[in-house]
Amino acid sequence: MTPQNILFVDDSPMVLSLLERTLTQEAFTLHTAHTPKEALQVLEQHPIDVVVSDLLMPGLDGITFLRMIKKDYPHIVRIILSGHLHTQSILSAINQVGVFRFLTKPLELDDDTLKKILYEALDQAKLNRNSLHADQNVASDLSVFIDSILNAPYRPYVLLNEQDIVTAVHIALAELYPVGRSLRHPDGEGIQLTTHSLYIPYEESESSDPDLYTLDILTLGHSSLRLIRLSEIA
């Protein structure tokens, strides 16, 4: 299992030292930084999953720092640790940063509350990484899918969503199968291209009749796109 990493950012050496002593036996690697600048260097060197940051620090303020993390490391779970939380700070953090939890100083280290929050944050970071990885895969698959259309402009096509509604169409077929029209057959078991006298049952998930058409399917999360490329216009 890949080790998980938590970064605490606070300009108080006493706070960081206390956290290191308290969390030294936990099942994650603890990193510390005294300033946002140091923290950014840690982020470049280690696969950080959770950042716990003070708000009031010299140089770069905590909100700006966490906003940078949200932009450059969207999978990282962000937690605020501060002894000076007030309404405006909370609203700014919610609106600009997307904070997972707010922790107040002095920290209560006599029970397991802090550890529980940190492990919950690590679980959320794992979900974030998986989701980000899935989104990247979808973007890559979609790019290949679109390229397959653009690189064969001579093949008239119809692109359908999972409800079998036309979402894109080759200009040569635009009048026959306009965007927004449903091509679902009345029996609900397949696709009907009336002008071409084509009926494509759903069982033919990725099949073709090369003399008439080819069918490709791209799954996007819980939805899908069907690309029907015809051998001739009509």
C-alpha positions as CSV (number, residue, x, y, z in Angstrom):
1,M,0.0,0.0,0.0
2,T,1.3,3.4,-0.9
3,P,2.2,5.4,2.2
4,Q,0.1,8.5,2.8
5,N,1.6,11.9,3.7
6,I,0.3,14.8,5.8
7,L,1.9,18.2,5.8
8,F,1.4,20.6,8.7
9,V,2.2,24.3,8.1
10,D,2.6,26.6,11.1
11,D,5.0,29.3,12.0
12,S,5.1,28.1,15.6
13,P,8.0,25.6,16.2
14,M,6.3,24.6,19.5
15,V,3.1,23.5,17.7
16,L,4.9,21.5,15.1
17,S,7.1,19.8,17.7
18,L,4.0,18.9,19.7
19,L,2.3,17.4,16.6
20,E,5.4,15.4,15.7
21,R,5.6,13.9,19.2
22,T,1.8,13.1,19.2
23,L,1.6,11.6,15.7
24,T,5.0,9.8,15.4
25,Q,3.5,6.3,15.7
26,E,0.6,6.8,13.2
27,A,0.3,5.0,9.9
28,F,1.1,8.0,7.7
29,T,4.2,10.1,7.1
30,L,4.2,13.5,8.8
31,H,5.9,16.5,7.2
32,T,6.2,20.0,8.7
33,A,6.9,23.5,7.3
34,H,7.3,26.8,9.1
35,T,6.2,28.9,6.2
36,P,4.1,28.6,3.0
37,K,7.3,28.9,1.0
38,E,8.8,25.9,2.8
39,A,5.5,24.0,2.4
40,L,5.6,24.6,-1.4
41,Q,9.1,23.0,-1.5
42,V,7.7,20.0,0.4
43,L,4.9,19.7,-2.0
44,E,7.3,19.5,-4.9
45,Q,9.3,16.7,-3.2
46,H,6.6,14.5,-1.7
47,P,3.2,13.1,-2.7
48,I,1.2,15.0,-0.1
49,D,-2.4,13.9,0.6
50,V,-3.5,16.3,3.3
51,V,-2.4,19.8,4.2
52,V,-3.2,21.3,7.6
53,S,-2.3,25.0,7.6
54,D,-2.5,28.0,9.9
55,L,-4.1,31.1,8.5
56,L,-1.9,33.8,9.9
57,M,1.7,33.3,8.9
58,P,4.5,35.7,7.7
59,G,4.8,36.2,4.0
60,L,1.9,34.4,2.4
61,D,-1.4,34.2,4.2
62,G,-3.1,30.8,4.7
63,I,-6.1,31.5,2.4
64,T,-3.8,32.4,-0.5
65,F,-1.6,29.4,0.2
66,L,-4.5,27.0,0.3
67,R,-6.0,28.5,-2.8
68,M,-2.7,27.8,-4.6
69,I,-2.8,24.2,-3.5
70,K,-6.4,23.8,-4.7
71,K,-5.4,25.0,-8.1
72,D,-2.1,23.1,-8.5
73,Y,-2.9,20.0,-6.4
74,P,-6.6,19.5,-6.6
75,H,-6.6,16.0,-4.9
76,I,-5.0,17.3,-1.7
77,V,-7.5,17.7,1.2
78,R,-7.2,21.1,2.9
79,I,-7.6,21.7,6.6
80,I,-7.3,25.0,8.5
81,L,-5.6,25.1,11.9
82,S,-5.9,28.5,13.6
83,G,-6.4,30.3,16.8
84,H,-7.9,33.3,15.1
85,L,-10.9,32.0,13.2
86,H,-13.6,34.5,12.7
87,T,-16.7,34.7,10.4
88,Q,-15.0,36.4,7.5
89,S,-12.1,34.0,7.5
90,I,-14.5,31.0,7.5
91,L,-16.5,32.4,4.7
92,S,-13.4,33.2,2.6
93,A,-12.1,29.7,3.2
94,I,-15.4,28.1,2.2
95,N,-15.7,30.2,-0.9
96,Q,-12.1,30.2,-2.1
97,V,-10.5,27.1,-0.7
98,G,-13.0,24.3,-0.1
99,V,-11.9,23.4,3.4
100,F,-12.4,19.9,4.7
101,R,-12.3,20.8,8.4
102,F,-11.5,23.8,10.7
103,L,-9.3,23.0,13.7
104,T,-8.8,25.6,16.4
105,K,-5.8,26.2,18.7
106,P,-4.9,25.1,21.2
107,L,-5.3,21.5,19.8
108,E,-6.9,18.9,22.1
109,L,-4.4,16.1,21.9
110,D,-5.6,14.0,24.9
111,D,-8.2,12.1,22.9
112,D,-8.3,10.7,19.4
113,T,-10.3,13.5,17.8
114,L,-7.4,14.9,15.8
115,K,-6.3,11.5,14.6
116,K,-9.8,10.6,13.6
117,I,-10.1,13.8,11.5
118,L,-6.7,13.1,9.9
119,Y,-7.6,9.6,8.9
120,E,-10.9,10.8,7.5
121,A,-9.0,13.4,5.4
122,L,-6.6,10.7,4.1
123,D,-9.6,8.6,3.0
124,Q,-11.0,11.6,1.2
125,A,-7.7,12.2,-0.5
126,K,-7.6,8.7,-1.8
127,L,-11.1,9.2,-3.2
128,N,-9.9,12.5,-4.8
129,R,-6.9,10.8,-6.4
130,N,-9.1,8.0,-7.8
131,S,-11.6,10.5,-9.2
132,L,-8.9,12.7,-10.7
133,H,-7.3,9.6,-12.3
134,A,-10.7,8.5,-13.7
135,D,-11.3,12.0,-15.1
136,Q,-7.9,12.0,-16.8
137,N,-8.6,8.7,-18.4
138,V,-12.0,9.9,-19.6
139,A,-10.4,13.0,-21.1
140,S,-7.8,10.9,-22.9
141,D,-10.4,8.5,-24.2
142,L,-12.6,11.3,-25.3
143,S,-9.7,12.9,-27.1
144,V,-9.0,9.7,-29.0
145,F,-12.7,9.4,-29.8
146,I,-12.9,12.9,-31.2
147,D,-9.7,12.4,-33.2
148,S,-11.3,9.3,-34.8
149,I,-14.1,11.6,-36.1
150,L,-11.9,14.4,-37.3
151,N,-9.4,12.1,-39.0
152,A,-12.1,10.5,-41.1
153,P,-14.1,13.5,-42.4
154,Y,-15.2,11.5,-45.5
155,R,-17.2,9.1,-43.2
156,P,-20.5,10.7,-42.3
157,Y,-21.3,10.1,-38.7
158,V,-24.0,10.5,-36.0
159,L,-23.1,10.9,-32.4
160,L,-25.7,9.8,-29.8
161,N,-25.9,10.2,-26.1
162,E,-27.1,7.4,-23.8
163,Q,-30.7,8.4,-24.5
164,D,-30.0,7.9,-28.2
165,I,-30.5,11.6,-28.9
166,V,-28.3,13.1,-31.6
167,T,-25.7,15.3,-30.0
168,A,-23.4,15.9,-33.0
169,V,-23.7,15.0,-36.7
170,H,-21.7,15.2,-39.9
171,I,-22.8,18.2,-42.0
172,A,-23.9,15.8,-44.8
173,L,-26.4,14.2,-42.4
174,A,-27.6,17.3,-40.6
175,E,-30.9,17.5,-42.3
176,L,-31.6,13.7,-42.1
177,Y,-30.7,13.4,-38.4
178,P,-30.7,16.8,-36.8
179,V,-29.2,17.5,-33.3
180,G,-31.8,16.9,-30.7
181,R,-33.7,14.2,-32.5
182,S,-34.1,10.8,-30.8
183,L,-33.0,7.8,-32.9
184,R,-34.3,5.2,-30.4
185,H,-36.5,2.6,-32.1
186,P,-40.1,2.3,-30.8
187,D,-39.4,-1.1,-29.4
188,G,-36.8,0.4,-27.1
189,E,-34.3,-2.3,-27.9
190,G,-32.1,-0.5,-30.5
191,I,-31.4,2.5,-32.7
192,Q,-33.2,3.3,-35.9
193,L,-31.7,5.3,-38.8
194,T,-34.9,5.5,-40.9
195,T,-33.4,7.1,-44.1
196,H,-30.7,4.4,-44.3
197,S,-33.1,1.6,-43.3
198,L,-30.7,0.7,-40.5
199,Y,-31.7,-1.0,-37.2
200,I,-28.9,-1.5,-34.7
201,P,-29.9,-3.5,-31.6
202,Y,-28.2,-2.7,-28.3
203,E,-26.7,-6.2,-28.2
204,E,-24.3,-5.0,-30.9
205,S,-22.4,-3.0,-28.4
206,E,-19.3,-2.5,-30.5
207,S,-19.9,-4.1,-33.8
208,S,-20.1,-3.2,-37.5
209,D,-21.5,-4.2,-40.9
210,P,-18.6,-2.7,-42.9
211,D,-20.7,-2.4,-46.0
212,L,-23.2,-0.2,-44.1
213,Y,-21.8,1.3,-40.9
214,T,-19.4,0.9,-37.9
215,L,-20.4,1.4,-34.3
216,D,-18.1,2.5,-31.4
217,I,-19.1,3.2,-27.8
218,L,-17.3,5.5,-25.4
219,T,-18.2,5.1,-21.7
220,L,-17.9,8.3,-19.6
221,G,-18.4,7.5,-16.0
222,H,-22.0,6.3,-15.7
223,S,-23.0,7.6,-19.2
224,S,-21.9,6.7,-22.7
225,L,-21.7,8.0,-26.3
226,R,-22.4,6.0,-29.4
227,L,-20.7,6.9,-32.7
228,I,-22.3,5.5,-35.8
229,R,-20.2,6.0,-39.0
230,L,-22.0,5.4,-42.2
231,S,-20.5,4.0,-45.4
232,E,-22.6,6.4,-47.5
233,I,-24.9,9.3,-47.0
234,A,-28.1,7.8,-48.2
